Amino acid sequence: MCGIAGVVSFGGAPPPTRELLRSMCDEIVHRGPDDDGYDVCDGVGLGMRRLSVIDLEGGHQPIFNEDRSVRVVYNGEIYNYRELRCELERKGHRFATASDTEVIVHLWEEHGASFPTRLNGMFAIALYDARRGRVLLARDHVGIKPLFYALGRDHLVFGSEVKALLASGLVERGLDLDALGELLAWEYVPGEGTLLRSIRKLEAAHTLELDLSSPDGSTSPRISSFWDVPRPRHVPGDARSPSEWVDEVDDAIRRCVQRQLVSDVPLGAFLSGGVDSSLVVSGMGPAKTFSIGFDDPTYNELEWAKRVATHLGVSHDFDVIQPTVVDLFDDLMRFMDDPIGDFSIFPTFLVSRHARRAVTVALSGDGGDELFGGYETYVAQEKARLWERLPGFMRTAVAGAVSAVRPTARKKGLVNKAKRFVEGLEHPAALGHARWRLFVGDALRRSLFTREALAGMSNDAGRHIRELRARSETRDELDRSLYVDFKSYLVDNCLVKVDRMSMACSLETRVPLLDTELVELAFRVPSHLKVSGTTKDLLKRVAVRHVPRECVYRPKEGFSIPMKHWLGTEFRPLLEELLAPSRIASEGIFQPDTVARLKTEHLDGRANHSHVLWTLLVFQDWRRRWRV
C-alpha cells in the first residue's frame, strides 16, 4: 500500500526534479510512512511513499523490468499476483523481487494497456515505458484506490490525493461551481469531477494513456474503460433455486475473503455486528476484530459486535467514544482536500486509529449494500409505487401532516423515516431511488446559492444519476438502482471515506465483498431474491449460516454519529464561525438569509438540516484551508 505522485513534462517544458517529486510525496507521507522512492527519466517523474505489506525488504518502488525500460509506481494490492507471476515466468519473464508490484511491468510487456483486466485487486498505477514513449495511469475495477490528475499545456500531474497535485505548483485553484452544487446535493462530487476545475478523478476501471512519441507532438491523452458491471443475462436451463443461489454466494464470499488475507504484516478486521462485516469476519478463521461505540444508545451497536465476535470465537477489541470528536475536526479536514460531506468520517477514522495500534491491514464489509440491496432507499422506491396509487387529496393531506411533525431525537424511528420519505417524494421521479439521498433539490438550490453562483452552474445536480440510469435502462428497477449506487455513491462517497480515514492512520483497508468475482456474481442474482419488502434478503440467508439469527434480522442502523445533536452542542462554535452571516455574505456564493434559516430551524428542532449544514461546514473549511 502506497501513495503515488508524478509529473510528466512535454512540449519543451523542463523535466520535473526529484526535489519536486519529494515535495509532492511529503504531502501524502501518511499513506506510506515506511519508505519512499523517486525516478526521473525523459521528462517523466514518478514518486511514491510506501506502507510495507508484502515483500517488506524487496518491495521498494519504483520497480523496473529486466532492462529497466519500463518502470512503475502503484498504490494497492494485487491478490492474484502469485498466479500471474507463475504465468509470466513460464513465458520467460524474470523477476527480481517477491513483490506484487513487479507483475505489473511484465503484464504491460505482455498485454499492453489491457493488462488491468488481468488483475484481481485494488490499485492506482502509474507506468512509464521509455522504449515506447508511453505513460499509463490505471485505476482498479471498482475504484477502491484514488487517482487524481491535471492536464496542462505542457505537463500531466497526478497523485493519490489532491494535496499532492497542489504541492507541485503546476495546478490552478479555481472553484468548479457545478461540482459545488453536486457536493451540496449529494455530499460527494460524482464521476471525474472535483471542486477544482483543473483537477479530475480518473474514474474506476479506466486507464489514461499518453503517447510521448507522437510524430506531430500531440499529447492528447486517451481515456478508456476496461471493465463494467456485467448485464444480467438469461442462461437457458438455468433454474437455480433460492437455496442454490445462497450456496453460490456463500462459497464466493469465503473465497474472496481468503484471497485477501495475503499479508506479511499483522491483519485484522472491522466488526460492527452488521451483516456485511460479520460475513467477512466469519470467512477469515482466527482473527483480530475492532469496533467502536457511542454513549448515545441509539447510535451504539457494540453489543451486536460483541455477540458476533463471541459466536465466531475471534479476538475482539472495542472502544467507546465521547462527543470530543470536535477536537479531531482540524486534523481530519487535512485529509478532505477532495471533500465529502459524510459525517461518518469520524467513526471511520476512530475505528481505523483503534485498529492501527495492533494491525497494519484491516478487512472491511463495505460493498454489501450496493451489491445485495441493503439501503432503505430501495424499499422506499417500492413504496413510492404504492403511494402513487393513493388519491391525490389523500397524498396531499398525509404529506402535509407528516411535514408538520417535528423530527424526533432518535437516529431513525417511524417519524423520522416518514419525514424523509415525504421529502424524497418532492424530488423528480426520474432520479429513482436516489431522490431519497438528495439533500439539496432544485427549490433549496435556488434559495441557497446567490444569483451569481447559479449563473456559473451549467449542470443540474441530478445529471449523473440520470446518465447512470439511462446507461442501465435494460436492467430492472432494483438492478438499475444498485448499478447507480455502485457507480456513484459507493465509489465517490463510501470508498473515499474508508480510504481517506484509514490511510490517515497509515492503515491499509481491504474490501473483499468488492472482489470482482463477487461483484459479477451479485449482479447475476435475480433482483427478487435481494429486496422484497425488506433489504438484503439473500445475503441475510447467507449470514444466518454463520452468525446468530438475532444479529442478522434486526433494524439496519448504519455507521454514523449523532451529528444532528452535536451541531447544537460540541460543534456549535464551529457552526457559528464558519457559517457566520458576514463571512457568507462576503464570499458571494451562498445566500446569508437561507443559511441562517437552515441553522435556526435545525437548532430549534423544527427540522433536521444536519446533512446540509455539515456539508456547508466542510466546504467552508476546505475553501479557507486550500485558499480557493
Buried (B, 14 or more C-beta within 10 A) or exposed (E): BBBBBBBBBBEEBEBBEEEBBBBBBBBBEBBBEBBBBBBBBBBBBBBBBBBBBBBBEBBBBBBBBBEEBBBBBBBBBBBBBEEBBEBBEEEEBEBEBBBBBBBBBBBBBBEEBEBBEBBBBBBBBBBBBBEBBBBBBBBBBBBBBBBBBBBBEBBBBBBBBBBBBBBBEBBEBEBBBBBBBBBBBBBBBBBBBBBBBBBBBBBBBBBBBBBBEEEEEEBEBEBEEBBEBEEBEEEEEEEBEBEEBBBBBBEBBBBBBBBBBBBBBEBBBBBBBBBBBBBBBBBBEEBBBBBBBBEBEBBBBBEBBBBBBEBBEBEBBBBEBEBEBBEBBEEBBBBBBBBBBBBBBBBBBBBBBBBBEEBBBBBBBBBBBBBBBBBBBBBBBBEBEEBEEEEEEEBEEBBEEBEEEEBBEBBBBEBBEBBBBBBBBBBBEEBBBBBBBBBBBBEBBEEBBBEEBBEBBEEBBBBBBBBBBEBBEEBEBBBBBBBBBBBBBBBBBBBBBBBBBBBBBBBBBBBBBBBBBBBBBBBBBBBEBBBBEEBBBBBBBBBBEBBBEEBBEEEBBBBBBBBBBBBBEBBBEBBEEBBBEEBBBEBEBBBBEBBBBBBEBBBEEEBBBBBBBBBBBBBBBBBEBBEB
